[in-house]
Amino acid sequence: MKYLLLLALLAVVWLLWSKRQWNGGADTSPRQDAAPEKMVACAYCGVHLPESEGICVDGQVYCSEAHRLAGGAKEH
């Protein structure tokens, strides 16, 4: 009986050790996500997009070059 308990204890220790070795390269500290980015609407079509992806001209934000060019003749 004592050999069975010793074997079970060794199995638990081995499982814990192998799990720790397998996750050894992983960073256990919590990740810090990037700050949320401001969303803006295209002045021509109204599609929302991240501010960094927009084309800003004269205070207006456009989703593409074509909408920037057509921006003066908004007929939607």
JOWO-V695874 format. One record per residue. N is the residue number from 1. OMEGA is omega in radians with two decimals (999 if undefined). Layout:
# JOWO-V695874
N:OMEGA  N:OMEGA
This chain:
# JOWO-V695874
1:-3.11  2:3.09  3:3.09  4:3.08  5:3.11  6:3.11  7:3.11  8:3.11  9:3.11  10:3.11  11:3.12  12:3.12  13:3.14  14:3.12  15:3.11  16:-3.14  17:-3.11  18:3.10  19:3.12  20:3.12  21:-3.12  22:3.12  23:-3.04  24:-3.11  25:-3.09  26:3.08  27:-3.09  28:3.12  29:-3.13  30:3.12  31:3.04  32:-3.14  33:3.09  34:3.13  35:3.11  36:-3.10  37:-3.14  38:3.09  39:3.12  40:3.12  41:3.08  42:-3.13  43:-3.10  44:-3.04  45:3.10  46:3.12  47:3.11  48:-3.14  49:3.09  50:-3.08  51:-3.11  52:-3.13  53:-3.10  54:3.06  55:-3.05  56:3.12  57:3.12  58:3.11  59:3.10  60:3.13  61:3.14  62:-3.10  63:3.14  64:3.12  65:3.13  66:3.12  67:3.05  68:-3.13  69:-3.12  70:-3.04  71:-3.12  72:-3.08  73:-3.10  74:-3.13  75:-3.12  76:999
